């Protein structure tokens, strides 16, 4: 499998201090996707008139800003709030820039679609983090239905017959 080489840039000390403070990872493998997405966004959103129809335009906005949020999330070393604010801010800046360009129009529905793309990724990452946290919390803990106020189902769903307690050890011997 091909791996993108990790190249680190030597930054001036004052800039490196800020980068370390804000948990930035300025490696080629994290910069290239962001640069590619930003180039695509600038060319499609600001330079060329794509003429994509109404429903597909919003799908493109949602998908693009979901990918942009993911790439910014990787750049900021998984700082979710920062990446979401930066991605949505870039969407707002892009819509404002379109308002000043000829043959382009600033659009509130486009801004909403941008926000939906960002929100989908934020929700997905938050859900994944919650699942991982819950799974790691106490892996040895058994499922205790009684403690949760639940009881096992007394009949089998498919056959309708009573469930036998043969799986539980009997105390009669």
C-alpha positions in Angstrom: 0.0 0.0 0.0 1.3 3.5 -0.9 1.9 5.8 2.0 2.3 9.6 1.7 5.6 10.5 3.3 5.5 12.5 6.4 7.5 15.7 5.8 7.8 18.2 8.6 8.6 21.9 7.9 11.1 23.7 10.1 9.2 26.8 11.3 10.6 29.8 13.1 10.5 29.3 16.9 7.7 31.8 17.5 5.5 30.2 15.0 6.4 26.7 16.1 5.4 27.7 19.7 1.9 28.7 18.4 1.6 25.5 16.4 2.5 23.3 19.4 0.2 25.4 21.6 -2.8 24.8 19.3 -2.0 21.1 18.5 -1.4 21.6 14.8 0.1 18.9 12.8 1.7 20.5 9.7 2.7 17.3 7.9 2.3 16.7 4.1 -0.2 14.0 4.7 -2.5 16.4 6.5 -1.9 19.5 4.4 -2.4 17.9 0.9 -6.0 16.9 1.4 -6.8 20.4 2.8 -5.0 22.1 -0.1 -6.8 20.0 -2.7 -10.2 20.7 -1.2 -9.5 24.4 -0.9 -8.3 24.5 -4.5 -11.4 22.7 -5.6 -13.7 25.0 -3.5 -12.1 28.1 -4.9 -12.2 27.0 -8.5 -15.7 25.6 -8.4 -17.2 28.1 -6.0 -15.6 31.4 -7.0 -13.9 31.1 -10.4 -16.1 28.9 -12.6 -19.8 29.0 -13.0 -20.8 25.3 -12.7 -24.5 25.6 -13.4 -25.4 22.7 -11.2 -29.1 22.5 -10.6 -30.9 23.2 -7.3 -31.0 19.8 -5.5 -27.6 18.7 -6.6 -26.0 22.0 -5.7 -26.9 21.5 -2.0 -25.7 17.9 -2.0 -22.3 19.2 -3.4 -22.2 21.8 -0.6 -23.0 19.2 2.1 -20.4 16.7 0.8 -17.7 19.3 0.2 -18.0 20.9 3.7 -18.2 17.4 5.3 -14.9 16.5 3.6 -13.4 20.0 4.4 -14.3 19.5 8.1 -12.7 16.1 8.2 -9.5 17.5 6.6 -9.4 20.5 9.0 -10.1 18.1 11.9 -7.0 16.1 10.9 -4.9 19.3 10.7 -5.9 20.4 14.1 -5.1 17.0 15.6 -8.7 16.1 16.3 -9.8 19.3 18.0 -13.5 19.1 17.0 -14.8 22.5 18.0 -11.9 24.3 16.4 -12.3 22.4 13.1 -16.0 22.9 13.0 -15.7 26.7 13.6 -12.9 27.0 11.0 -14.8 25.0 8.4 -18.1 26.9 8.9 -16.2 30.2 8.9 -14.6 29.3 5.6 -18.1 28.6 4.3 -19.4 31.9 5.4 -16.3 33.7 3.9 -16.9 31.9 0.6 -20.5 32.9 0.5 -19.6 36.5 1.3 -17.0 36.5 -1.4 -19.6 35.2 -3.9 -21.7 38.2 -3.1 -19.1 40.5 -4.4 -18.2 38.6 -7.6 -20.0 39.1 -10.9 -22.0 36.1 -12.1 -22.2 34.7 -8.6 -24.7 35.2 -5.8 -24.5 34.9 -2.0 -27.1 32.4 -0.9 -28.5 31.6 2.5 -29.6 28.1 1.5 -26.0 27.4 0.4 -24.8 28.6 3.8 -27.3 26.3 5.5 -26.1 23.4 3.4 -22.5 24.2 4.4 -23.6 24.1 8.0 -25.3 20.8 7.5 -22.2 19.3 6.1 -20.1 20.5 9.0 -22.8 19.4 11.5 -23.0 15.9 10.0 -19.3 15.3 10.5 -19.3 16.8 14.0 -22.2 14.6 15.0 -20.5 11.5 13.5 -17.2 12.1 15.2 -18.9 12.9 18.5 -20.9 9.7 18.3 -17.8 7.6 17.5 -16.0 9.2 20.4 -18.9 8.4 22.7 -19.0 4.8 21.6 -15.2 4.4 22.0 -15.4 6.0 25.4 -18.3 3.8 26.5 -16.5 0.7 25.2 -13.3 1.5 26.9 -14.9 2.6 30.2 -15.3 -0.8 31.7 -14.8 -3.7 29.3 -15.0 -6.3 32.1 -18.5 -5.3 33.2 -21.1 -8.0 32.4 -24.6 -7.1 31.3 -26.7 -7.0 34.5 -30.4 -6.8 33.5 -31.6 -6.7 37.1 -29.5 -3.7 37.9 -31.0 -1.9 34.9 -34.6 -2.8 36.0 -35.1 -5.3 33.2 -35.9 -9.0 33.1 -35.1 -11.6 30.4 -37.9 -12.3 27.9 -39.7 -15.4 29.0 -40.7 -16.6 25.5 -38.7 -17.1 22.3 -39.7 -14.6 19.6 -39.7 -16.8 16.6 -41.2 -20.1 18.0 -43.4 -18.6 20.7 -42.5 -21.4 23.1 -41.2 -20.8 26.6 -37.5 -20.2 27.0 -35.8 -22.9 28.9 -33.5 -21.9 31.7 -31.0 -24.6 30.7 -28.3 -22.0 29.9 -28.2 -21.0 33.6 -26.6 -23.3 36.1 -29.1 -25.1 38.2 -28.8 -25.2 41.9 -30.5 -28.6 42.2 -28.1 -31.6 42.3 
